[in-house]
Amino acid sequence: MPDPEVVADAWDTWRSEVAFAERFVDEARDLDITGTHDDEPIALREVLVHLIEEYARHNGHADFLRERIDGRVGQ
């Protein structure tokens, strides 16, 4: 059984990070602002596209798991 306090802390941390990211994007002057990742320049737009790709990939993985559990395919 997972520790409820650890789970609650993980959710709180995730919500805090999402709130920070939403504020950061809202306050950005445009999506072409550039920061660095691994000492390489990267635009905010590239980061957001990457996040969309990652969420799509993980949602696909979750859908495969759901199909194995409930047997419904393509719904």
mmCIF file of the N, C-alpha and C atoms, coordinates in Angstrom:
data_MODEL
# 
_entry.id   MODEL 
# 
loop_
_atom_site.group_PDB 
_atom_site.id 
_atom_site.type_symbol 
_atom_site.label_atom_id 
_atom_site.label_alt_id 
_atom_site.label_comp_id 
_atom_site.label_asym_id 
_atom_site.label_entity_id 
_atom_site.label_seq_id 
_atom_site.pdbx_PDB_ins_code 
_atom_site.Cartn_x 
_atom_site.Cartn_y 
_atom_site.Cartn_z 
_atom_site.occupancy 
_atom_site.B_iso_or_equiv 
_atom_site.pdbx_formal_charge 
_atom_site.auth_seq_id 
_atom_site.auth_comp_id 
_atom_site.auth_asym_id 
_atom_site.auth_atom_id 
_atom_site.pdbx_PDB_model_num 
ATOM 1   N N  . MET A 1 1  ? 0.843   -1.187 0.000   1.00 0.00 ? 1  MET A N  1 
ATOM 2   C CA . MET A 1 1  ? 0.000   0.000  0.000   1.00 0.00 ? 1  MET A CA 1 
ATOM 3   C C  . MET A 1 1  ? 0.883   1.244  0.000   1.00 0.00 ? 1  MET A C  1 
ATOM 4   N N  . PRO A 1 2  ? 0.580   2.188  -0.868  1.00 0.00 ? 2  PRO A N  1 
ATOM 5   C CA . PRO A 1 2  ? 1.349   3.433  -0.845  1.00 0.00 ? 2  PRO A CA 1 
ATOM 6   C C  . PRO A 1 2  ? 1.035   4.242  0.407   1.00 0.00 ? 2  PRO A C  1 
ATOM 7   N N  . ASP A 1 3  ? 2.011   4.957  0.864   1.00 0.00 ? 3  ASP A N  1 
ATOM 8   C CA . ASP A 1 3  ? 1.843   5.824  2.022   1.00 0.00 ? 3  ASP A CA 1 
ATOM 9   C C  . ASP A 1 3  ? 1.000   7.030  1.603   1.00 0.00 ? 3  ASP A C  1 
ATOM 10  N N  . PRO A 1 4  ? -0.175  7.234  2.214   1.00 0.00 ? 4  PRO A N  1 
ATOM 11  C CA . PRO A 1 4  ? -1.044  8.345  1.821   1.00 0.00 ? 4  PRO A CA 1 
ATOM 12  C C  . PRO A 1 4  ? -0.364  9.709  1.914   1.00 0.00 ? 4  PRO A C  1 
ATOM 13  N N  . GLU A 1 5  ? 0.524   9.872  2.868   1.00 0.00 ? 5  GLU A N  1 
ATOM 14  C CA . GLU A 1 5  ? 1.223   11.155 2.995   1.00 0.00 ? 5  GLU A CA 1 
ATOM 15  C C  . GLU A 1 5  ? 2.179   11.387 1.828   1.00 0.00 ? 5  GLU A C  1 
ATOM 16  N N  . VAL A 1 6  ? 2.846   10.334 1.387   1.00 0.00 ? 6  VAL A N  1 
ATOM 17  C CA . VAL A 1 6  ? 3.763   10.449 0.256   1.00 0.00 ? 6  VAL A CA 1 
ATOM 18  C C  . VAL A 1 6  ? 2.969   10.760 -1.016  1.00 0.00 ? 6  VAL A C  1 
ATOM 19  N N  . VAL A 1 7  ? 1.844   10.083 -1.188  1.00 0.00 ? 7  VAL A N  1 
ATOM 20  C CA . VAL A 1 7  ? 0.994   10.332 -2.355  1.00 0.00 ? 7  VAL A CA 1 
ATOM 21  C C  . VAL A 1 7  ? 0.472   11.765 -2.334  1.00 0.00 ? 7  VAL A C  1 
ATOM 22  N N  . ALA A 1 8  ? -0.014  12.215 -1.189  1.00 0.00 ? 8  ALA A N  1 
ATOM 23  C CA . ALA A 1 8  ? -0.531  13.587 -1.069  1.00 0.00 ? 8  ALA A CA 1 
ATOM 24  C C  . ALA A 1 8  ? 0.576   14.603 -1.354  1.00 0.00 ? 8  ALA A C  1 
ATOM 25  N N  . ASP A 1 9  ? 1.782   14.337 -0.846  1.00 0.00 ? 9  ASP A N  1 
ATOM 26  C CA . ASP A 1 9  ? 2.901   15.239 -1.094  1.00 0.00 ? 9  ASP A CA 1 
ATOM 27  C C  . ASP A 1 9  ? 3.252   15.275 -2.581  1.00 0.00 ? 9  ASP A C  1 
ATOM 28  N N  . ALA A 1 10 ? 3.219   14.120 -3.238  1.00 0.00 ? 10 ALA A N  1 
ATOM 29  C CA . ALA A 1 10 ? 3.515   14.074 -4.676  1.00 0.00 ? 10 ALA A CA 1 
ATOM 30  C C  . ALA A 1 10 ? 2.490   14.887 -5.462  1.00 0.00 ? 10 ALA A C  1 
ATOM 31  N N  . TRP A 1 11 ? 1.210   14.750 -5.123  1.00 0.00 ? 11 TRP A N  1 
ATOM 32  C CA . TRP A 1 11 ? 0.173   15.531 -5.801  1.00 0.00 ? 11 TRP A CA 1 
ATOM 33  C C  . TRP A 1 11 ? 0.354   17.019 -5.544  1.00 0.00 ? 11 TRP A C  1 
ATOM 34  N N  . ASP A 1 12 ? 0.658   17.389 -4.309  1.00 0.00 ? 12 ASP A N  1 
ATOM 35  C CA . ASP A 1 12 ? 0.887   18.804 -3.983  1.00 0.00 ? 12 ASP A CA 1 
ATOM 36  C C  . ASP A 1 12 ? 2.061   19.372 -4.778  1.00 0.00 ? 12 ASP A C  1 
ATOM 37  N N  . THR A 1 13 ? 3.139   18.607 -4.858  1.00 0.00 ? 13 THR A N  1 
ATOM 38  C CA . THR A 1 13 ? 4.311   19.034 -5.612  1.00 0.00 ? 13 THR A CA 1 
ATOM 39  C C  . THR A 1 13 ? 3.959   19.201 -7.083  1.00 0.00 ? 13 THR A C  1 
ATOM 40  N N  . TRP A 1 14 ? 3.224   18.237 -7.655  1.00 0.00 ? 14 TRP A N  1 
ATOM 41  C CA . TRP A 1 14 ? 2.835   18.309 -9.062  1.00 0.00 ? 14 TRP A CA 1 
ATOM 42  C C  . TRP A 1 14 ? 1.964   19.533 -9.320  1.00 0.00 ? 14 TRP A C  1 
ATOM 43  N N  . ARG A 1 15 ? 0.970   19.760 -8.453  1.00 0.00 ? 15 ARG A N  1 
ATOM 44  C CA . ARG A 1 15 ? 0.092   20.929 -8.615  1.00 0.00 ? 15 ARG A CA 1 
ATOM 45  C C  . ARG A 1 15 ? 0.881   22.237 -8.533  1.00 0.00 ? 15 ARG A C  1 
ATOM 46  N N  . SER A 1 16 ? 1.840   22.293 -7.635  1.00 0.00 ? 16 SER A N  1 
ATOM 47  C CA . SER A 1 16 ? 2.669   23.484 -7.491  1.00 0.00 ? 16 SER A CA 1 
ATOM 48  C C  . SER A 1 16 ? 3.495   23.719 -8.747  1.00 0.00 ? 16 SER A C  1 
ATOM 49  N N  . GLU A 1 17 ? 4.069   22.676 -9.309  1.00 0.00 ? 17 GLU A N  1 
ATOM 50  C CA . GLU A 1 17 ? 4.869   22.802 -10.531 1.00 0.00 ? 17 GLU A CA 1 
ATOM 51  C C  . GLU A 1 17 ? 4.000   23.223 -11.714 1.00 0.00 ? 17 GLU A C  1 
ATOM 52  N N  . VAL A 1 18 ? 2.801   22.662 -11.813 1.00 0.00 ? 18 VAL A N  1 
ATOM 53  C CA . VAL A 1 18 ? 1.886   23.048 -12.891 1.00 0.00 ? 18 VAL A CA 1 
ATOM 54  C C  . VAL A 1 18 ? 1.512   24.521 -12.752 1.00 0.00 ? 18 VAL A C  1 
ATOM 55  N N  . ALA A 1 19 ? 1.207   24.954 -11.537 1.00 0.00 ? 19 ALA A N  1 
ATOM 56  C CA . ALA A 1 19 ? 0.848   26.364 -11.312 1.00 0.00 ? 19 ALA A CA 1 
ATOM 57  C C  . ALA A 1 19 ? 2.007   27.282 -11.700 1.00 0.00 ? 19 ALA A C  1 
ATOM 58  N N  . PHE A 1 20 ? 3.235   26.906 -11.335 1.00 0.00 ? 20 PHE A N  1 
ATOM 59  C CA . PHE A 1 20 ? 4.402   27.699 -11.712 1.00 0.00 ? 20 PHE A CA 1 
ATOM 60  C C  . PHE A 1 20 ? 4.531   27.786 -13.228 1.00 0.00 ? 20 PHE A C  1 
ATOM 61  N N  . ALA A 1 21 ? 4.406   26.639 -13.904 1.00 0.00 ? 21 ALA A N  1 
ATOM 62  C CA . ALA A 1 21 ? 4.543   26.619 -15.362 1.00 0.00 ? 21 ALA A CA 1 
ATOM 63  C C  . ALA A 1 21 ? 3.462   27.468 -16.023 1.00 0.00 ? 21 ALA A C  1 
ATOM 64  N N  . GLU A 1 22 ? 2.235   27.382 -15.530 1.00 0.00 ? 22 GLU A N  1 
ATOM 65  C CA . GLU A 1 22 ? 1.151   28.182 -16.106 1.00 0.00 ? 22 GLU A CA 1 
ATOM 66  C C  . GLU A 1 22 ? 1.413   29.679 -15.922 1.00 0.00 ? 22 GLU A C  1 
ATOM 67  N N  . ARG A 1 23 ? 1.887   30.063 -14.734 1.00 0.00 ? 23 ARG A N  1 
ATOM 68  C CA . ARG A 1 23 ? 2.226   31.470 -14.499 1.00 0.00 ? 23 ARG A CA 1 
ATOM 69  C C  . ARG A 1 23 ? 3.355   31.915 -15.408 1.00 0.00 ? 23 ARG A C  1 
ATOM 70  N N  . PHE A 1 24 ? 4.366   31.067 -15.540 1.00 0.00 ? 24 PHE A N  1 
ATOM 71  C CA . PHE A 1 24 ? 5.529   31.394 -16.377 1.00 0.00 ? 24 PHE A CA 1 
ATOM 72  C C  . PHE A 1 24 ? 5.091   31.649 -17.819 1.00 0.00 ? 24 PHE A C  1 
ATOM 73  N N  . VAL A 1 25 ? 4.271   30.760 -18.366 1.00 0.00 ? 25 VAL A N  1 
ATOM 74  C CA . VAL A 1 25 ? 3.811   30.917 -19.746 1.00 0.00 ? 25 VAL A CA 1 
ATOM 75  C C  . VAL A 1 25 ? 2.919   32.153 -19.866 1.00 0.00 ? 25 VAL A C  1 
ATOM 76  N N  . ASP A 1 26 ? 2.024   32.345 -18.907 1.00 0.00 ? 26 ASP A N  1 
ATOM 77  C CA . ASP A 1 26 ? 1.131   33.514 -18.944 1.00 0.00 ? 26 ASP A CA 1 
ATOM 78  C C  . ASP A 1 26 ? 1.904   34.826 -18.924 1.00 0.00 ? 26 ASP A C  1 
ATOM 79  N N  . GLU A 1 27 ? 3.008   34.857 -18.186 1.00 0.00 ? 27 GLU A N  1 
ATOM 80  C CA . GLU A 1 27 ? 3.767   36.092 -18.025 1.00 0.00 ? 27 GLU A CA 1 
ATOM 81  C C  . GLU A 1 27 ? 4.847   36.284 -19.093 1.00 0.00 ? 27 GLU A C  1 
ATOM 82  N N  . ALA A 1 28 ? 5.070   35.261 -19.915 1.00 0.00 ? 28 ALA A N  1 
ATOM 83  C CA . ALA A 1 28 ? 6.085   35.374 -20.974 1.00 0.00 ? 28 ALA A CA 1 
ATOM 84  C C  . ALA A 1 28 ? 5.631   36.388 -22.018 1.00 0.00 ? 28 ALA A C  1 
ATOM 85  N N  . ARG A 1 29 ? 6.546   37.206 -22.494 1.00 0.00 ? 29 ARG A N  1 
ATOM 86  C CA . ARG A 1 29 ? 6.168   38.222 -23.487 1.00 0.00 ? 29 ARG A CA 1 
ATOM 87  C C  . ARG A 1 29 ? 5.761   37.575 -24.802 1.00 0.00 ? 29 ARG A C  1 
ATOM 88  N N  . ASP A 1 30 ? 6.376   36.427 -25.141 1.00 0.00 ? 30 ASP A N  1 
ATOM 89  C CA . ASP A 1 30 ? 5.964   35.637 -26.302 1.00 0.00 ? 30 ASP A CA 1 
ATOM 90  C C  . ASP A 1 30 ? 6.585   34.250 -26.178 1.00 0.00 ? 30 ASP A C  1 
ATOM 91  N N  . LEU A 1 31 ? 6.226   33.355 -27.081 1.00 0.00 ? 31 LEU A N  1 
ATOM 92  C CA . LEU A 1 31 ? 6.710   31.971 -26.996 1.00 0.00 ? 31 LEU A CA 1 
ATOM 93  C C  . LEU A 1 31 ? 8.110   31.788 -27.576 1.00 0.00 ? 31 LEU A C  1 
ATOM 94  N N  . ASP A 1 32 ? 8.678   32.878 -28.099 1.00 0.00 ? 32 ASP A N  1 
ATOM 95  C CA . ASP A 1 32 ? 10.018  32.791 -28.662 1.00 0.00 ? 32 ASP A CA 1 
ATOM 96  C C  . ASP A 1 32 ? 11.115  33.151 -27.662 1.00 0.00 ? 32 ASP A C  1 
ATOM 97  N N  . ILE A 1 33 ? 10.731  33.446 -26.398 1.00 0.00 ? 33 ILE A N  1 
ATOM 98  C CA . ILE A 1 33 ? 11.782  33.718 -25.415 1.00 0.00 ? 33 ILE A CA 1 
ATOM 99  C C  . ILE A 1 33 ? 12.645  32.475 -25.292 1.00 0.00 ? 33 ILE A C  1 
ATOM 100 N N  . THR A 1 34 ? 13.910  32.686 -25.049 1.00 0.00 ? 34 THR A N  1 
ATOM 101 C CA . THR A 1 34 ? 14.862  31.579 -25.058 1.00 0.00 ? 34 THR A CA 1 
ATOM 102 C C  . THR A 1 34 ? 15.551  31.454 -23.713 1.00 0.00 ? 34 THR A C  1 
ATOM 103 N N  . GLY A 1 35 ? 15.651  30.222 -23.276 1.00 0.00 ? 35 GLY A N  1 
ATOM 104 C CA . GLY A 1 35 ? 16.428  29.881 -22.092 1.00 0.00 ? 35 GLY A CA 1 
ATOM 105 C C  . GLY A 1 35 ? 17.463  28.859 -22.520 1.00 0.00 ? 35 GLY A C  1 
ATOM 106 N N  . THR A 1 36 ? 17.988  28.104 -21.571 1.00 0.00 ? 36 THR A N  1 
ATOM 107 C CA . THR A 1 36 ? 18.955  27.076 -21.921 1.00 0.00 ? 36 THR A CA 1 
ATOM 108 C C  . THR A 1 36 ? 18.557  25.750 -21.285 1.00 0.00 ? 36 THR A C  1 
ATOM 109 N N  . HIS A 1 37 ? 18.949  24.689 -21.949 1.00 0.00 ? 37 HIS A N  1 
ATOM 110 C CA . HIS A 1 37 ? 18.802  23.326 -21.440 1.00 0.00 ? 37 HIS A CA 1 
ATOM 111 C C  . HIS A 1 37 ? 20.076  22.599 -21.819 1.00 0.00 ? 37 HIS A C  1 
ATOM 112 N N  . ASP A 1 38 ? 20.753  22.060 -20.832 1.00 0.00 ? 38 ASP A N  1 
ATOM 113 C CA . ASP A 1 38 ? 22.056  21.416 -21.067 1.00 0.00 ? 38 ASP A CA 1 
ATOM 114 C C  . ASP A 1 38 ? 22.999  22.360 -21.807 1.00 0.00 ? 38 ASP A C  1 
ATOM 115 N N  . ASP A 1 39 ? 22.979  23.627 -21.401 1.00 0.00 ? 39 ASP A N  1 
ATOM 116 C CA . ASP A 1 39 ? 23.824  24.677 -21.976 1.00 0.00 ? 39 ASP A CA 1 
ATOM 117 C C  . ASP A 1 39 ? 23.538  24.951 -23.457 1.00 0.00 ? 39 ASP A C  1 
ATOM 118 N N  . GLU A 1 40 ? 22.389  24.516 -23.955 1.00 0.00 ? 40 GLU A N  1 
ATOM 119 C CA . GLU A 1 40 ? 21.977  24.788 -25.326 1.00 0.00 ? 40 GLU A CA 1 
ATOM 120 C C  . GLU A 1 40 ? 20.757  25.702 -25.296 1.00 0.00 ? 40 GLU A C  1 
ATOM 121 N N  . PRO A 1 41 ? 20.671  26.677 -26.200 1.00 0.00 ? 41 PRO A N  1 
ATOM 122 C CA . PRO A 1 41 ? 19.498  27.548 -26.225 1.00 0.00 ? 41 PRO A CA 1 
ATOM 123 C C  . PRO A 1 41 ? 18.248  26.783 -26.650 1.00 0.00 ? 41 PRO A C  1 
ATOM 124 N N  . ILE A 1 42 ? 17.129  27.117 -26.029 1.00 0.00 ? 42 ILE A N  1 
ATOM 125 C CA . ILE A 1 42 ? 15.852  26.496 -26.388 1.00 0.00 ? 42 ILE A CA 1 
ATOM 126 C C  . ILE A 1 42 ? 14.739  27.510 -26.156 1.00 0.00 ? 42 ILE A C  1 
ATOM 127 N N  . ALA A 1 43 ? 13.836  27.608 -27.120 1.00 0.00 ? 43 ALA A N  1 
ATOM 128 C CA . ALA A 1 43 ? 12.721  28.556 -27.028 1.00 0.00 ? 43 ALA A CA 1 
ATOM 129 C C  . ALA A 1 43 ? 11.588  27.937 -26.217 1.00 0.00 ? 43 ALA A C  1 
ATOM 130 N N  . LEU A 1 44 ? 10.842  28.794 -25.554 1.00 0.00 ? 44 LEU A N  1 
ATOM 131 C CA . LEU A 1 44 ? 9.680   28.345 -24.779 1.00 0.00 ? 44 LEU A CA 1 
ATOM 132 C C  . LEU A 1 44 ? 8.734   27.545 -25.671 1.00 0.00 ? 44 LEU A C  1 
ATOM 133 N N  . ARG A 1 45 ? 8.559   27.968 -26.907 1.00 0.00 ? 45 ARG A N  1 
ATOM 134 C CA . ARG A 1 45 ? 7.693   27.254 -27.853 1.00 0.00 ? 45 ARG A CA 1 
ATOM 135 C C  . ARG A 1 45 ? 8.130   25.791 -27.998 1.00 0.00 ? 45 ARG A C  1 
ATOM 136 N N  . GLU A 1 46 ? 9.445   25.553 -28.115 1.00 0.00 ? 46 GLU A N  1 
ATOM 137 C CA . GLU A 1 46 ? 9.962   24.184 -28.243 1.00 0.00 ? 46 GLU A CA 1 
ATOM 138 C C  . GLU A 1 46 ? 9.668   23.364 -26.990 1.00 0.00 ? 46 GLU A C  1 
ATOM 139 N N  . VAL A 1 47 ? 9.800   23.988 -25.836 1.00 0.00 ? 47 VAL A N  1 
ATOM 140 C CA . VAL A 1 47 ? 9.520   23.293 -24.578 1.00 0.00 ? 47 VAL A CA 1 
ATOM 141 C C  . VAL A 1 47 ? 8.051   22.875 -24.528 1.00 0.00 ? 47 VAL A C  1 
ATOM 142 N N  . LEU A 1 48 ? 7.147   23.788 -24.895 1.00 0.00 ? 48 LEU A N  1 
ATOM 143 C CA . LEU A 1 48 ? 5.718   23.486 -24.860 1.00 0.00 ? 48 LEU A CA 1 
ATOM 144 C C  . LEU A 1 48 ? 5.348   22.380 -25.849 1.00 0.00 ? 48 LEU A C  1 
ATOM 145 N N  . VAL A 1 49 ? 5.927   22.417 -27.048 1.00 0.00 ? 49 VAL A N  1 
ATOM 146 C CA . VAL A 1 49 ? 5.664   21.357 -28.026 1.00 0.00 ? 49 VAL A CA 1 
ATOM 147 C C  . VAL A 1 49 ? 6.159   20.020 -27.480 1.00 0.00 ? 49 VAL A C  1 
ATOM 148 N N  . HIS A 1 50 ? 7.333   20.023 -26.865 1.00 0.00 ? 50 HIS A N  1 
ATOM 149 C CA . HIS A 1 50 ? 7.869   18.788 -26.281 1.00 0.00 ? 50 HIS A CA 1 
ATOM 150 C C  . HIS A 1 50 ? 6.931   18.260 -25.194 1.00 0.00 ? 50 HIS A C  1 
ATOM 151 N N  . LEU A 1 51 ? 6.407   19.140 -24.349 1.00 0.00 ? 51 LEU A N  1 
ATOM 152 C CA . LEU A 1 51 ? 5.489   18.702 -23.300 1.00 0.00 ? 51 LEU A CA 1 
ATOM 153 C C  . LEU A 1 51 ? 4.215   18.099 -23.884 1.00 0.00 ? 51 LEU A C  1 
ATOM 154 N N  . ILE A 1 52 ? 3.691   18.697 -24.946 1.00 0.00 ? 52 ILE A N  1 
ATOM 155 C CA . ILE A 1 52 ? 2.504   18.139 -25.607 1.00 0.00 ? 52 ILE A CA 1 
ATOM 156 C C  . ILE A 1 52 ? 2.814   16.738 -26.132 1.00 0.00 ? 52 ILE A C  1 
ATOM 157 N N  . GLU A 1 53 ? 3.980   16.576 -26.762 1.00 0.00 ? 53 GLU A N  1 
ATOM 158 C CA . GLU A 1 53 ? 4.371   15.255 -27.275 1.00 0.00 ? 53 GLU A CA 1 
ATOM 159 C C  . GLU A 1 53 ? 4.486   14.236 -26.144 1.00 0.00 ? 53 GLU A C  1 
ATOM 160 N N  . GLU A 1 54 ? 5.096   14.649 -25.032 1.00 0.00 ? 54 GLU A N  1 
ATOM 161 C CA . GLU A 1 54 ? 5.270   13.728 -23.910 1.00 0.00 ? 54 GLU A CA 1 
ATOM 162 C C  . GLU A 1 54 ? 3.931   13.329 -23.293 1.00 0.00 ? 54 GLU A C  1 
ATOM 163 N N  . TYR A 1 55 ? 3.039   14.304 -23.097 1.00 0.00 ? 55 TYR A N  1 
ATOM 164 C CA . TYR A 1 55 ? 1.715   13.981 -22.557 1.00 0.00 ? 55 TYR A CA 1 
ATOM 165 C C  . TYR A 1 55 ? 0.982   13.031 -23.498 1.00 0.00 ? 55 TYR A C  1 
ATOM 166 N N  . ALA A 1 56 ? 1.047   13.271 -24.802 1.00 0.00 ? 56 ALA A N  1 
ATOM 167 C CA . ALA A 1 56 ? 0.379   12.395 -25.766 1.00 0.00 ? 56 ALA A CA 1 
ATOM 168 C C  . ALA A 1 56 ? 0.945   10.981 -25.685 1.00 0.00 ? 56 ALA A C  1 
ATOM 169 N N  . ARG A 1 57 ? 2.260   10.876 -25.597 1.00 0.00 ? 57 ARG A N  1 
ATOM 170 C CA . ARG A 1 57 ? 2.901   9.564  -25.511 1.00 0.00 ? 57 ARG A CA 1 
ATOM 171 C C  . ARG A 1 57 ? 2.447   8.823  -24.252 1.00 0.00 ? 57 ARG A C  1 
ATOM 172 N N  . HIS A 1 58 ? 2.466   9.508  -23.123 1.00 0.00 ? 58 HIS A N  1 
ATOM 173 C CA . HIS A 1 58 ? 2.087   8.849  -21.867 1.00 0.00 ? 58 HIS A CA 1 
ATOM 174 C C  . HIS A 1 58 ? 0.595   8.538  -21.815 1.00 0.00 ? 58 HIS A C  1 
ATOM 175 N N  . ASN A 1 59 ? -0.232  9.386  -22.407 1.00 0.00 ? 59 ASN A N  1 
ATOM 176 C CA . ASN A 1 59 ? -1.659  9.065  -22.491 1.00 0.00 ? 59 ASN A CA 1 
ATOM 177 C C  . ASN A 1 59 ? -1.864  7.819  -23.341 1.00 0.00 ? 59 ASN A C  1 
ATOM 178 N N  . GLY A 1 60 ? -1.090  7.678  -24.391 1.00 0.00 ? 60 GLY A N  1 
ATOM 179 C CA . GLY A 1 60 ? -1.165  6.463  -25.205 1.00 0.00 ? 60 GLY A CA 1 
ATOM 180 C C  . GLY A 1 60 ? -0.782  5.236  -24.404 1.00 0.00 ? 60 GLY A C  1 
ATOM 181 N N  . HIS A 1 61 ? 0.261   5.355  -23.587 1.00 0.00 ? 61 HIS A N  1 
ATOM 182 C CA . HIS A 1 61 ? 0.662   4.226  -22.735 1.00 0.00 ? 61 HIS A CA 1 
ATOM 183 C C  . HIS A 1 61 ? -0.451  3.886  -21.757 1.00 0.00 ? 61 HIS A C  1 
ATOM 184 N N  . ALA A 1 62 ? -1.062  4.912  -21.174 1.00 0.00 ? 62 ALA A N  1 
ATOM 185 C CA . ALA A 1 62 ? -2.158  4.674  -20.225 1.00 0.00 ? 62 ALA A CA 1 
ATOM 186 C C  . ALA A 1 62 ? -3.326  3.996  -20.923 1.00 0.00 ? 62 ALA A C  1 
ATOM 187 N N  . ASP A 1 63 ? -3.577  4.361  -22.180 1.00 0.00 ? 63 ASP A N  1 
ATOM 188 C CA . ASP A 1 63 ? -4.669  3.743  -22.928 1.00 0.00 ? 63 ASP A CA 1 
ATOM 189 C C  . ASP A 1 63 ? -4.378  2.265  -23.181 1.00 0.00 ? 63 ASP A C  1 
ATOM 190 N N  . PHE A 1 64 ? -3.123  1.925  -23.475 1.00 0.00 ? 64 PHE A N  1 
ATOM 191 C CA . PHE A 1 64 ? -2.769  0.509  -23.628 1.00 0.00 ? 64 PHE A CA 1 
ATOM 192 C C  . PHE A 1 64 ? -3.046  -0.257 -22.338 1.00 0.00 ? 64 PHE A C  1 
ATOM 193 N N  . LEU A 1 65 ? -2.684  0.330  -21.200 1.00 0.00 ? 65 LEU A N  1 
ATOM 194 C CA . LEU A 1 65 ? -2.945  -0.329 -19.920 1.00 0.00 ? 65 LEU A CA 1 
ATOM 195 C C  . LEU A 1 65 ? -4.440  -0.502 -19.688 1.00 0.00 ? 65 LEU A C  1 
ATOM 196 N N  . ARG A 1 66 ? -5.219  0.551  -20.005 1.00 0.00 ? 66 ARG A N  1 
ATOM 197 C CA . ARG A 1 66 ? -6.660  0.456  -19.838 1.00 0.00 ? 66 ARG A CA 1 
ATOM 198 C C  . ARG A 1 66 ? -7.235  -0.649 -20.715 1.00 0.00 ? 66 ARG A C  1 
ATOM 199 N N  . GLU A 1 67 ? -6.757  -0.762 -21.964 1.00 0.00 ? 67 GLU A N  1 
ATOM 200 C CA . GLU A 1 67 ? -7.235  -1.816 -22.851 1.00 0.00 ? 67 GLU A CA 1 
ATOM 201 C C  . GLU A 1 67 ? -6.956  -3.196 -22.278 1.00 0.00 ? 67 GLU A C  1 
ATOM 202 N N  . ARG A 1 68 ? -5.788  -3.353 -21.664 1.00 0.00 ? 68 ARG A N  1 
ATOM 203 C CA . ARG A 1 68 ? -5.451  -4.654 -21.058 1.00 0.00 ? 68 ARG A CA 1 
ATOM 204 C C  . ARG A 1 68 ? -6.356  -4.942 -19.850 1.00 0.00 ? 68 ARG A C  1 
ATOM 205 N N  . ILE A 1 69 ? -6.782  -3.915 -19.171 1.00 0.00 ? 69 ILE A N  1 
ATOM 206 C CA . ILE A 1 69 ? -7.613  -4.112 -17.984 1.00 0.00 ? 69 ILE A CA 1 
ATOM 207 C C  . ILE A 1 69 ? -9.068  -4.358 -18.360 1.00 0.00 ? 69 ILE A C  1 
ATOM 208 N N  . ASP A 1 70 ? -9.631  -3.528 -19.221 1.00 0.00 ? 70 ASP A N  1 
ATOM 209 C CA . ASP A 1 70 ? -11.070 -3.654 -19.486 1.00 0.00 ? 70 ASP A CA 1 
ATOM 210 C C  . ASP A 1 70 ? -11.401 -4.312 -20.831 1.00 0.00 ? 70 ASP A C  1 
ATOM 211 N N  . GLY A 1 71 ? -10.406 -4.535 -21.681 1.00 0.00 ? 71 GLY A N  1 
ATOM 212 C CA . GLY A 1 71 ? -10.627 -5.252 -22.925 1.00 0.00 ? 71 GLY A CA 1 
ATOM 213 C C  . GLY A 1 71 ? -11.229 -4.414 -24.042 1.00 0.00 ? 71 GLY A C  1 
ATOM 214 N N  . ARG A 1 72 ? -11.623 -3.172 -23.774 1.00 0.00 ? 72 ARG A N  1 
ATOM 215 C CA . ARG A 1 72 ? -12.195 -2.320 -24.826 1.00 0.00 ? 72 ARG A CA 1 
ATOM 216 C C  . ARG A 1 72 ? -11.063 -1.761 -25.669 1.00 0.00 ? 72 ARG A C  1 
ATOM 217 N N  . VAL A 1 73 ? -11.194 -1.887 -26.977 1.00 0.00 ? 73 VAL A N  1 
ATOM 218 C CA . VAL A 1 73 ? -10.152 -1.421 -27.885 1.00 0.00 ? 73 VAL A CA 1 
ATOM 219 C C  . VAL A 1 73 ? -10.737 -0.370 -28.827 1.00 0.00 ? 73 VAL A C  1 
ATOM 220 N N  . GLY A 1 74 ? -10.006 0.717  -29.032 1.00 0.00 ? 74 GLY A N  1 
ATOM 221 C CA . GLY A 1 74 ? -10.407 1.723  -29.999 1.00 0.00 ? 74 GLY A CA 1 
ATOM 222 C C  . GLY A 1 74 ? -11.586 2.564  -29.599 1.00 0.00 ? 74 GLY A C  1 
ATOM 223 N N  . GLN A 1 75 ? -11.819 2.718  -28.321 1.00 0.00 ? 75 GLN A N  1 
ATOM 224 C CA . GLN A 1 75 ? -12.958 3.521  -27.866 1.00 0.00 ? 75 GLN A CA 1 
ATOM 225 C C  . GLN A 1 75 ? -12.486 4.763  -27.170 1.00 0.00 ? 75 GLN A C  1 
# 
